[in-house]
Every structure is written in C-alpha cells, then in structure tokens.
Amino acid sequence: MRPFVPAAPARPPRGRRRRPAPPEGSRRFPWPRTDPAEPERTQVAAPPLAAPAAGPGGLDAAVVRRRVAEARASAADGAEPPLVPLIAEALDAPIDDPRVAALVDELDGFGPLAPWVRTPGVTDVLVDGAGAVWTDGDEGLVRRPGRLDPETARALAVRLLHRAGRRLDAAVPLADARVGGVRVHAVLPPVSGGGTLLSLRIPAATTPSLTALADGWPDGALWADALEALVRDRATVLVSGATGAGKTTLLSAALGRVPGDERIVVVEDTAEAAPDHPHVVALQCRAANAEGAGEVGLAELVRHALRMRPDRLVVGECRGAEVADVLTALNTGHQGAWGTLHANAAAEVPARLTAMASLASWRPETVAAQARAGVDAVLHVARDGHGRHPVELAVPDPRADGFALLPALTWRPGTEAAGGRTVEGPGVPAFAARLAGRSGR
C-alpha cells in the first residue's frame, strides 16, 4: 500500500487586508479608548513535506519503519528514542532531509495531512467517509487534491488518538483528544455510516492582538473600543456564537488586554484559548479511561479554579451543569470573568443558560436572578462574508423581572455596495451605568 501524499497547496493563503485608520470625527464607542503600542506578530510558513522515498542503497520507508519499531521495543524502561536522528541514521541522510521530515510525520505526526496542518491560514482539516480531504480557513471550505484510502484513514485516526492516551476501536468508535496542540476528533464505522471521519482543529501559530484582530472587522475601531471598555472595567462577559465563529480567538485577544499583574485561570474542556499574557494558568478536562474511572469534568475544574486565586476566571465552552458553578462564582466577588457558549444569537443566551443550569437542578427563576446579577454583557460573534467578527453586544435589561437582554451595538449587514454598518441600541445607557458600577466611577 503506497502512502497517500497530497499535492502541495496551489497558492498561499490570502493575507489579511488592513483597514485604513478611521477619519477624524468618526464614531467611537462612548468610553475612553486606550491604544498602547502592541508588537506586530507574524506567521512563518512551513514548507510542504516531500513524499517518503527510497534512501541511498535502496533503503525504503518500510525498512525505516521496522527499524524504528525495533528501537522503540528495545528502549530501556519504555523510554522513547529520539525519532529524527533515528530515521536520519536509517536513511543515511542529514536530519534536514525532506524524507526524514516526511517519515517523522508518517510515524509520529499527522501523516498525509501534515502539509495542510502546517499551512498558514488553515483552521480545520477534515476527512470525510470517502477519504476526501477538505480544509477550512482564510479561503473558506476547500476540497484538496488527493484521497485517503480506508486503511490509511483508520490507521491514522487510531494512531493519533493512541498518542493522546485515548482508545479508538470497534468497542469505542468515537473519541477526541488534543495532539501536539491540535484538537483531534475521530469516528469509526459503522457509527460513521461510511469510512473513518477525521476532524482536526488547528490553533493559530500566534494569538493576534486585539488591535490586529479588529483591523479585519467591519467598524473595527468601534468594536475594539467596546472590548477595551469591557476588559478595563472588569465586566463579566459571555461570548456566544456558532461553532467556528471565532469565539476563542476573540476571547484570547481580549484577555491579552488584561493588566500583566493579574492572574488568569482558564478552564476548558479541550485547551484552546491562548492569551498573550504573562500569567495564565490553564486547566483541562480529562475523559474517563477504558474502565470508566479518572474523569475530571468542567464543573469540578471550575470549583478548583476558584481556590487558585484567580483575578480573572475564564470558562471555555459552557455546555452543561457546570454553568451553575460559573454563575455562583460570578456572584461571589469574581469580577472580570469571561466565558463562551454556543448560541445562534445573543437573545437566545438566557434560554441556553436556563437549559444548562436545569441539569444542575436549578429553577429558572434562580438562573435568571444569578445571571442578571453576575453577567454584565453578552458579545455575539458570527462568520459571514466579512469574516469572523462581533455582530451584537447586549446587556441585561434593568427593567426586566428576569434575565432579558437589550442590544447596545448591532452589526447590520447591507448590500455588497453599502457594506453594512453598526448601530447603537437601547442598551447603551444601561451598559454605561453597569460599567460605571463595576469600575467604581
């Protein structure tokens, strides 16, 4: 069976078009704006991998694989031998030989998907049941040349999950884990209804600053002002949006604006947030082992995070009963917290909180009271023709009996010629009063 080798990307991803500075007199969010200098960050493209080829003297990849397996089996105390020099020696080639890199990926990396995992601008690499390879990112969802045969796709999925200590076989046909910073999700037949399904979520090589991120947003200066105010005045914010809308990217950029003398404790199901900040402590959930023991869930991690002296508590992807612990924390003096959750619009967040907290046996009126007192703003993000960007900022309605939201800022898309605009809503005065109360002004 020949190894699958995809073609190299036909063209580099498109660069981010920087928006010009707003003219004098343009609208700003109605709070003071601070713009300290931020270092520019760049991404360095990794070259596509070459195909594994026969080495000097006819030494082929199968022989190299066998020698690596023998070296691993004979290693003392189960120690992992250095893979790169081992392969280079077997090939009688320098360690920077492209064949060495290709075999390292085949044996211990992302194999035939490695060129796409390493392509700047790619956020997701997907393999469907027919073995077709797709990528998502700067260019949108794109079908890539090449195809994985069923055996290669299954072997790659099993190996990746095994590296993370997860089981993937006929008895456990669904699994997910984090491998080398990449979130891996796999489904085997017959659950998949076809061939092996693989989904790789690739983290950004660098975390963009809030200023750099806002450069690509419609009305970016206005939304950047709003986010600066949220961070500066220690508002408690829920970021909502669909999968892939950019919730974690925006969260990381906003947390990068937290003062350096504050301690950020991040709790996530799978580690994704990567704020550019000098004092970040990250906690990650752990799945149960094959015997059903050892699970560490999000609710337990939230309770432990509160004992770790957080200046800012961050909970990535609230999905269930743990939201009760989060709401409790928000009402016990932990201001400036952030969290993310799935929702189709900001107006749906109250219902989502009620549904999740019901799993912890909370009554709807209890959820409403806790959310109204603890949550200062809901920031909804979406993905459209303008990319991933904020589309609504909503605040609790002070006149409502329960937890209802008023829009403060709303992005209204227009025609292609008009381009759309951001409008202020009835929630702006309530937001100003709320921030003034948080900051003590």
C-alpha positions as CSV (number, residue, x, y, z in Angstrom):
1,M,0.0,0.0,0.0
2,R,1.5,3.3,-1.1
3,P,1.4,6.2,1.4
4,F,-1.0,8.9,0.5
5,V,0.7,12.2,-0.4
6,P,-1.4,15.2,-1.1
7,A,-0.4,17.9,-3.5
8,A,1.2,21.0,-2.1
9,P,-1.2,24.0,-1.7
10,A,-1.6,25.7,-5.0
11,R,-1.3,29.1,-3.7
12,P,-0.5,30.8,-0.4
13,P,-3.5,31.9,1.8
14,R,-4.6,35.4,1.3
15,G,-3.2,37.9,3.7
16,R,-5.4,40.0,5.9
17,R,-6.3,43.3,4.3
18,R,-5.6,46.0,6.8
19,R,-8.4,48.6,7.2
20,P,-7.4,52.3,6.9
21,A,-7.4,54.3,10.1
22,P,-10.8,55.9,10.7
23,P,-11.0,59.6,9.7
24,E,-11.2,62.4,12.3
25,G,-14.7,62.6,13.7
26,S,-15.6,59.0,13.0
27,R,-17.8,57.3,15.6
28,R,-16.2,55.7,18.6
29,F,-17.7,53.7,21.4
30,P,-18.8,56.1,24.2
31,W,-16.0,55.2,26.6
32,P,-12.4,56.4,26.6
33,R,-10.1,54.4,24.3
34,T,-6.6,53.4,25.2
35,D,-4.2,52.2,22.5
36,P,-0.8,51.3,24.0
37,A,1.7,50.1,21.5
38,E,1.5,46.4,20.7
39,P,4.2,44.4,18.9
40,E,3.3,43.1,15.5
41,R,3.3,39.3,15.2
42,T,3.9,37.3,12.0
43,Q,3.4,33.7,11.0
44,V,6.2,31.8,9.3
45,A,5.0,29.3,6.6
46,A,6.4,25.8,6.9
47,P,7.3,24.2,3.6
48,P,5.1,21.3,2.4
49,L,6.6,17.9,3.1
50,A,8.0,15.8,0.3
51,A,7.0,12.2,-0.2
52,P,8.9,9.5,1.6
53,A,11.3,8.0,-0.9
54,A,13.9,5.2,-1.0
55,G,17.1,6.2,0.6
56,P,20.6,5.6,-0.6
57,G,21.2,2.0,-1.4
58,G,17.5,1.3,-2.0
59,L,16.5,1.6,1.7
60,D,12.7,2.2,1.6
61,A,10.2,3.6,4.1
62,A,9.1,0.1,5.2
63,V,12.6,-0.8,6.3
64,V,12.9,2.5,8.2
65,R,9.6,1.9,9.9
66,R,10.7,-1.6,11.0
67,R,14.0,-0.2,12.4
68,V,12.2,2.5,14.4
69,A,9.7,-0.1,15.8
70,E,12.7,-2.3,16.8
71,A,14.4,0.6,18.5
72,R,11.3,1.5,20.4
73,A,10.7,-2.0,21.5
74,S,14.3,-2.4,22.8
75,A,14.4,1.1,24.6
76,A,15.1,0.8,28.3
77,D,12.1,1.4,30.7
78,G,9.9,2.2,27.8
79,A,11.8,5.4,27.0
80,E,11.0,7.0,23.7
81,P,14.1,7.1,21.4
82,P,14.7,10.4,19.5
83,L,12.9,9.9,16.3
84,V,14.6,12.4,14.0
85,P,18.2,11.1,14.4
86,L,17.0,7.5,14.3
87,I,15.3,8.0,11.0
88,A,18.2,10.0,9.6
89,E,20.6,7.3,10.6
90,A,18.4,4.6,9.0
91,L,18.2,6.6,5.8
92,D,21.9,7.6,5.9
93,A,20.7,11.2,5.4
94,P,21.1,14.5,7.2
95,I,18.4,15.4,9.7
96,D,17.1,18.2,7.5
97,D,16.5,15.9,4.6
98,P,12.8,16.2,3.4
99,R,12.5,12.4,3.6
100,V,13.3,12.5,7.3
101,A,10.5,15.0,8.0
102,A,8.0,13.1,5.9
103,L,8.7,9.8,7.7
104,V,8.6,11.6,11.1
105,D,5.1,12.8,10.2
106,E,4.1,9.3,8.9
107,L,5.3,7.6,12.1
108,D,4.6,10.1,14.8
109,G,2.8,13.1,13.3
110,F,-0.2,13.8,11.1
111,G,1.0,11.7,8.2
112,P,-0.6,12.6,4.8
113,L,-2.5,15.5,6.4
114,A,0.7,17.2,7.7
115,P,1.1,19.7,4.8
116,W,-2.4,21.1,5.5
117,V,-1.9,21.1,9.2
118,R,1.2,23.3,8.7
119,T,-0.4,25.6,6.1
120,P,-0.8,29.2,7.5
121,G,-4.4,30.3,7.5
122,V,-5.9,26.8,7.7
123,T,-8.0,26.3,10.8
124,D,-9.6,22.9,10.1
125,V,-8.6,19.8,8.2
126,L,-11.4,17.3,7.6
127,V,-11.5,13.8,6.1
128,D,-14.9,12.5,5.0
129,G,-16.1,8.9,4.8
130,A,-14.9,8.6,1.2
131,G,-11.4,9.7,2.2
132,A,-11.7,13.2,0.6
133,V,-9.6,15.9,2.3
134,W,-11.1,19.3,3.0
135,T,-9.7,22.4,4.7
136,D,-11.3,25.4,6.2
137,G,-9.7,28.8,6.9
138,D,-8.9,32.0,5.1
139,E,-10.1,30.6,1.8
140,G,-13.3,29.1,3.2
141,L,-14.1,25.4,2.9
142,V,-12.0,23.9,0.1
143,R,-11.7,20.4,-1.3
144,R,-8.0,19.4,-1.6
145,P,-6.3,17.1,-4.1
146,G,-5.8,13.5,-3.1
147,R,-7.7,10.9,-1.1
148,L,-7.0,8.7,1.8
149,D,-7.8,5.0,1.3
150,P,-9.9,3.4,4.1
151,E,-6.9,1.6,5.8
152,T,-4.8,4.7,5.9
153,A,-7.5,6.9,7.3
154,R,-8.4,4.4,10.0
155,A,-4.7,3.8,10.9
156,L,-4.0,7.5,11.2
157,A,-7.0,8.1,13.4
158,V,-6.2,5.2,15.7
159,R,-2.5,6.3,16.0
160,L,-3.3,9.9,16.7
161,L,-5.8,9.1,19.5
162,H,-3.4,6.5,20.9
163,R,-0.7,9.1,21.2
164,A,-3.0,11.1,23.4
165,G,-3.8,8.0,25.5
166,R,-7.3,7.5,24.1
167,R,-8.8,4.3,22.8
168,L,-10.3,4.1,19.3
169,D,-11.6,0.8,18.1
170,A,-14.8,-1.2,17.3
171,A,-15.8,-1.0,21.0
172,V,-15.0,2.7,21.3
173,P,-15.7,4.1,17.8
174,L,-15.8,7.8,18.8
175,A,-13.0,9.7,20.5
176,D,-11.4,13.2,20.7
177,A,-8.2,14.5,22.2
178,R,-5.5,17.1,21.8
179,V,-2.4,16.0,19.9
180,G,0.5,18.4,19.7
181,G,-1.8,21.4,20.2
182,V,-4.3,20.2,17.5
183,R,-7.8,19.1,18.6
184,V,-8.5,15.7,17.0
185,H,-11.9,14.1,16.7
186,A,-12.4,10.7,15.0
187,V,-15.4,8.4,14.2
188,L,-15.0,4.8,13.0
189,P,-17.5,2.7,11.0
190,P,-20.3,1.7,11.4
191,V,-21.1,4.7,13.5
192,S,-19.8,7.0,10.8
193,G,-22.0,5.4,8.2
194,G,-19.1,5.1,5.8
195,G,-15.4,5.3,6.2
196,T,-13.4,6.9,9.0
197,L,-14.2,10.5,9.8
198,L,-11.4,12.8,11.0
199,S,-11.7,16.4,12.1
200,L,-8.6,18.4,13.1
201,R,-9.0,21.9,14.6
202,I,-5.6,23.7,14.3
203,P,-4.7,26.5,16.7
204,A,-3.3,29.7,15.4
205,A,0.5,29.9,15.3
206,T,0.3,33.2,17.2
207,T,-2.5,34.9,19.1
208,P,-3.4,38.1,17.3
209,S,-3.6,41.3,19.4
210,L,-7.0,42.9,19.8
211,T,-5.9,45.8,17.6
212,A,-4.7,43.4,14.8
213,L,-7.9,41.4,15.0
214,A,-10.1,44.4,14.9
215,D,-8.4,45.6,11.7
216,G,-10.2,42.9,9.9
217,W,-13.7,43.6,11.3
218,P,-16.4,45.9,9.9
219,D,-16.4,49.0,12.1
220,G,-13.4,47.5,13.9
221,A,-12.5,50.7,15.8
222,L,-16.0,50.9,17.3
223,W,-15.9,47.2,18.5
224,A,-12.4,47.5,19.7
225,D,-13.4,50.4,21.9
226,A,-16.2,48.3,23.3
227,L,-13.9,45.4,24.1
228,E,-11.3,47.7,25.7
229,A,-14.1,49.0,28.0
230,L,-15.2,45.5,28.9
231,V,-11.7,44.5,29.9
232,R,-10.7,47.7,31.6
233,D,-13.8,48.0,33.8
234,R,-13.7,44.3,34.8
235,A,-17.0,43.5,33.2
236,T,-18.2,39.8,33.2
237,V,-18.7,38.8,29.6
238,L,-20.3,35.8,27.9
239,V,-19.1,35.3,24.3
240,S,-21.7,33.4,22.2
241,G,-21.7,32.1,18.7
242,A,-21.8,29.1,16.4
243,T,-19.0,26.5,16.0
244,G,-16.1,28.1,14.1
245,A,-17.4,31.7,14.5
246,G,-14.3,32.9,16.2
247,K,-15.3,32.8,19.9
248,T,-12.0,31.5,21.2
249,T,-9.9,33.8,19.0
250,L,-11.7,36.9,20.2
251,L,-11.6,35.7,23.8
252,S,-7.8,35.2,23.6
253,A,-7.3,38.6,22.1
254,A,-9.4,40.3,24.7
255,L,-7.6,38.5,27.6
256,G,-4.4,39.8,26.1
257,R,-5.5,43.3,27.2
258,V,-5.8,42.2,30.9
259,P,-3.1,44.0,33.0
260,G,0.1,41.9,33.4
261,D,-0.1,41.9,37.2
262,E,-3.4,40.0,37.2
263,R,-3.7,36.2,37.3
264,I,-5.9,34.5,34.7
265,V,-7.2,31.0,35.3
266,V,-8.6,29.3,32.2
267,V,-10.8,26.2,32.5
268,E,-11.7,24.4,29.2
269,D,-12.9,21.0,28.0
270,T,-10.1,21.0,25.5
271,A,-7.4,23.6,25.8
272,E,-7.8,26.2,23.0
273,A,-7.5,29.7,24.5
274,A,-4.0,31.1,24.2
275,P,-4.0,34.7,25.5
276,D,-0.8,36.6,25.1
277,H,-0.4,37.3,28.8
278,P,2.5,36.7,31.3
279,H,0.4,34.9,34.0
280,V,-2.0,32.3,32.6
281,V,-2.9,29.1,34.4
282,A,-4.8,26.5,32.2
283,L,-6.9,23.6,33.4
284,Q,-8.2,21.0,31.0
285,C,-10.8,18.3,31.4
286,R,-9.8,14.6,31.3
287,A,-12.0,11.8,30.0
288,A,-12.6,8.6,31.8
289,N,-10.3,5.6,30.9
290,A,-11.5,2.3,29.4
291,E,-12.7,1.2,32.9
292,G,-14.8,4.4,33.3
293,A,-12.5,5.9,36.0
294,G,-10.4,9.0,36.2
295,E,-12.8,11.5,34.7
296,V,-12.3,15.2,35.6
297,G,-15.2,17.3,34.4
298,L,-15.6,21.0,33.8
299,A,-17.8,21.6,36.9
300,E,-15.1,20.1,39.1
301,L,-12.4,22.2,37.5
302,V,-14.4,25.4,38.0
303,R,-14.6,24.6,41.7
304,H,-10.9,24.0,41.9
305,A,-10.1,27.2,39.8
306,L,-11.9,29.3,42.5
307,R,-9.3,28.1,45.0
308,M,-6.4,29.2,42.8
309,R,-6.7,32.9,43.5
310,P,-8.0,34.0,40.0
311,D,-8.1,37.7,39.2
312,R,-9.9,36.6,36.0
313,L,-11.8,33.3,35.8
314,V,-12.3,32.1,32.2
315,V,-14.5,29.1,31.3
316,G,-14.3,28.0,27.7
317,E,-17.4,26.4,26.2
318,C,-20.0,26.1,28.9
319,R,-22.2,23.1,27.9
320,G,-24.0,21.7,30.9
321,A,-24.4,21.7,34.7
322,E,-21.0,23.5,35.2
323,V,-22.8,26.7,34.3
324,A,-24.3,26.7,37.8
325,D,-20.8,26.8,39.4
326,V,-19.9,29.6,37.0
327,L,-22.9,31.7,37.8
328,T,-22.3,31.1,41.5
329,A,-18.6,32.3,41.1
330,L,-19.8,35.4,39.3
331,N,-21.9,36.4,42.3
332,T,-19.2,35.8,44.9
333,G,-16.8,38.6,44.0
334,H,-15.1,37.2,40.9
335,Q,-15.5,40.2,38.6
336,G,-14.0,40.4,35.1
337,A,-14.7,36.8,34.3
338,W,-15.2,35.6,30.7
339,G,-16.9,32.5,29.2
340,T,-18.0,31.1,25.9
341,L,-21.1,29.1,24.9
342,H,-22.9,28.1,21.7
343,A,-25.9,30.1,20.7
344,N,-27.5,31.4,17.5
345,A,-28.0,34.9,18.7
346,A,-27.4,37.0,21.8
347,A,-31.2,36.9,22.6
348,E,-31.0,33.1,22.9
349,V,-28.4,33.2,25.6
350,P,-30.9,33.5,28.6
351,A,-32.7,30.3,27.4
352,R,-29.4,28.5,26.9
353,L,-28.3,29.3,30.5
354,T,-31.6,28.2,31.8
355,A,-31.4,24.9,29.9
356,M,-27.9,24.2,31.1
357,A,-28.5,25.1,34.7
358,S,-31.5,22.9,34.8
359,L,-29.0,20.0,34.5
360,A,-27.8,21.1,38.0
361,S,-31.4,21.1,39.2
362,W,-31.6,24.9,39.2
363,R,-35.0,26.5,38.8
364,P,-35.5,29.1,36.0
365,E,-36.0,31.9,38.4
366,T,-32.8,31.1,40.2
367,V,-30.9,31.1,37.0
368,A,-32.4,34.4,36.0
369,A,-31.5,36.1,39.3
370,Q,-27.9,34.8,39.3
371,A,-27.3,35.7,35.6
372,R,-28.9,39.2,35.9
373,A,-26.7,40.0,38.9
374,G,-23.5,38.4,37.6
375,V,-23.4,38.9,33.8
376,D,-22.6,42.4,32.5
377,A,-22.6,41.7,28.8
378,V,-23.2,39.2,26.0
379,L,-21.0,39.5,23.0
380,H,-22.2,37.5,20.0
381,V,-19.8,36.7,17.1
382,A,-20.6,35.3,13.7
383,R,-19.0,34.3,10.4
384,D,-20.2,35.9,7.2
385,G,-18.8,37.5,4.0
386,H,-16.8,39.9,6.2
387,G,-15.1,37.0,8.0
388,R,-15.4,36.2,11.7
389,H,-16.4,39.3,13.7
390,P,-18.6,40.6,16.5
391,V,-22.2,41.2,15.4
392,E,-24.0,42.1,18.7
393,L,-23.3,43.4,22.1
394,A,-26.2,43.0,24.5
395,V,-26.6,43.9,28.2
396,P,-29.1,42.9,30.9
397,D,-32.3,44.9,30.9
398,P,-32.6,46.6,34.3
399,R,-36.3,46.9,33.9
400,A,-37.0,43.2,33.3
401,D,-38.2,40.9,36.0
402,G,-36.0,38.0,34.8
403,F,-32.8,37.9,32.7
404,A,-33.5,39.6,29.4
405,L,-31.1,41.4,27.1
406,L,-31.1,44.8,25.4
407,P,-28.9,45.4,22.3
408,A,-26.2,48.0,22.8
409,L,-24.4,47.5,19.5
410,T,-25.7,45.6,16.4
411,W,-24.0,45.0,13.1
412,R,-26.5,45.2,10.3
413,P,-25.3,43.8,7.0
414,G,-26.1,45.8,3.9
415,T,-25.8,45.3,0.2
416,E,-22.4,44.5,-1.2
417,A,-22.1,48.1,-2.2
418,A,-23.2,49.5,1.1
419,G,-21.2,47.0,3.2
420,G,-23.4,47.3,6.3
421,R,-23.0,49.3,9.5
422,T,-23.0,49.1,13.3
423,V,-25.9,50.8,15.0
424,E,-26.3,51.7,18.7
425,G,-29.3,50.3,20.5
426,P,-31.3,51.0,23.7
427,G,-28.9,49.1,25.8
428,V,-26.1,51.7,25.6
429,P,-27.2,53.7,28.7
430,A,-27.7,50.6,30.7
431,F,-24.2,49.4,29.7
432,A,-22.6,52.7,30.7
433,A,-24.3,52.5,34.1
434,R,-23.2,48.9,34.5
435,L,-19.6,49.5,33.7
436,A,-19.5,52.6,36.0
437,G,-20.7,50.4,38.8
438,R,-18.1,47.7,38.1
439,S,-15.2,50.2,37.9
440,G,-16.4,52.3,40.9
441,R,-16.7,55.5,38.8
